[in-house]
Amino acid sequence: TDSLMHCGFLMGPGPCDVVYELGFPWPPNPKCGVNQLPDTYNKTGPFGVTATTSDLDGTVVGCSLFVSLNGAKVDSMEMVSTAPDVWEADFTVAGAAGDEISYQAVATDNDGLEGASFLTIFDIIEPDNPGADLLIVGDDMRLNEIYYAVLDDLGYTYEYWDIDAHAGIDASVTGWGWGTIIVAGWGL
């Protein structure tokens, strides 16, 4: 009779039974999640976002992507359905090193209800040693400190990319122009 689905249960038996009633929004909002893009050297994109959606009582009929640069909305677009409950879109920005890009997808179901993904963030950065010819990719700075001590003692200049701290790695980092890339660590 209203917009809540009610579930009740009785705890007992005993001289004093307790009745609990829980209310859930009905129909429920669709669910939406997006992929985490890694920090990047790429200042403009395109950046590809994939949203995965679901709807308990129907179907998701659309999904929109909202993009912000340093907290200011810069773009919104309709995502394209590429498979059941999978939506994709590419976006570009006019970014610079030090900028923060955030994005969020919002799914719309056949009842007109909306469900948003978490706000997801990545940064545009620059290498600390852009002239280095060596990139070390690792997942634990402490584990790899022995490598750095040896490289430092030998006089090498290198760039280190922590895939955990940067939520992965993309082609802008691996394709920067390093002569050598070393992958170190057990979690890769």
N, C-alpha and C positions, 0 to 999 in steps of 0.2 A: 504493500500500500504506500510505501515511500521509497526513497532512493537508497535505502540500506537493506542489505541482506542480514537477517538476524539469525544467530545460532544460539541456542540455549542448552545448558546442561545442568544436571542436578548432582550435587555432591552429597552423599549420604550413604547408607541409611543412618538414621540416628534421631534422637529427639529434636534435633535442630538441623533440618536440611537447609542447604544453601543453594540458591539458584543463581547462576551466572548467565548474563546475556551479553553477547558481543555483537557489535555492529560493524559491518564492512560496507564500503561504498559499492553500490550496485547500480548499473553495471560497472565493472572495474575499468580503470584507465589502462590503456595499452602500456606495455613495457618496451623500453628502448635502451640500447647500449651501443657505444661506439668504440672503435679501435683507438689505442693510444699511439699517437705519432711521437717519434723520438725527437729530442733536441736536434738541431740541424745547422749546417753552414748555409743552406739554401735560403736566400733572402726573399724570394718571390713565389716559389712553388713551381708547378702545381703540387698541391698537397692532396692526397687521396684519403677520403674518409669513408668507412664502411659502417653502417648501422645495422644491428640485428634487432628485430622487433618480435613481439608476440602479443596476442590478444586472447584472453581467457574465454570470452563469450562471442567472439566474432572474428573479424579480419582487420588488419591494418590496411588502410586504403591510400595512405600518403605519408611522406616523411620529409620534413624540412630541416635544413642545416643553417645554423646561425654562427657567424664568425666574427670575433672581435680581435682588435690589435691594441695591446696595452689598455684593455678595458673598454675601448670604444668600439661599438658595432661598426663593422666595415662591409659586411656582405650577408645576404641570406639567399637561399636558393632551394628549389625543390629537388630532392634526391630521386634517383632513378632506381626502380625495382629491377634487380638483376637475378633474383631467385625468390622463391617464397620466403617472406619475412627477412629479406636482405636488400638493403638500399645502399646506393653508392653515389658519391659526388666528389668532384675535384674543385678546389678553390685556389685562388692566387691572392697575394697581398703585396703591398708596396712596403716591405719590411726592411729593417736594418739590424745590424748586430746589437744585441741588448734588448730587442723587442720580445714581448711575450704574446703568443697567439693562443687564444682560447676558442673552443668550438663546442657546440651542443646540438644534438639532433632532437627533434620533437616529432613523435609518431602520432598520427590521427587515425582513429578506428571508424568502423562503419556506423557507430552511434554518434560520431562527432566529438568524442572524448579525446583528450590529448595526454600523452605521457612523454616526459622529457628524460634524456640521458643525463648522466652526471656532466657537469662542466669539465672539459678536458683541456689540459694546457701543455704547451711545449714552448721552448725558447729558441730564438735565432741567436747563435753564438759564433765566435771566430776562434780559430786555433790560437793557443797560447804561444806556439812556436811555428808560425806559418811557413817559415823557410826551411824547416826540418825536412829531412828526406826519409824519416822513419816514423811510422805510426804504430803504436802498441795498443791493441784492443784487449781489454781485460774486464773482469767482473768483480775484482776485489783488490783494491789498492794495497792493502796489507800483505796479501799473498804475493803480490808482484814486486814488493819493495826490493827484494834481492836482485831482480833484473835491473831495476833502476839504479841501484848502487853500482853494479858492474858497468852499466852504460855510462853513468856519470864519471866513474873512474877512468873509463876509456876515452872520455871527451866527446861522446856522441850527443847531438842535439836531437830530441825526439818529442813527439806529441803523444799524450796518453788519452785514451777514450775509455771511460768506465761505462760499460753498457747498462749496468744497473742504475747508476746515477742519471744517465741520459735516456732511460727507457728504451734502449735499443740503439741501433745505428742505421743510417741511411746512406744512399749513394753519394750524397754531397760530401760526406765525411770520407768514405773509402775512395772516392774519386777525386780528392783534393789535388793529387799530384805527387803523393808519396812514392818514393822509389821502392820502399820495402814496407810491408805491413806484417806485423807479428801478432798472432792471436795467442794470448796467454791466459791461463786460468782453467779451472775445472768445470765451471758452470756454463760454458759457451755451447 
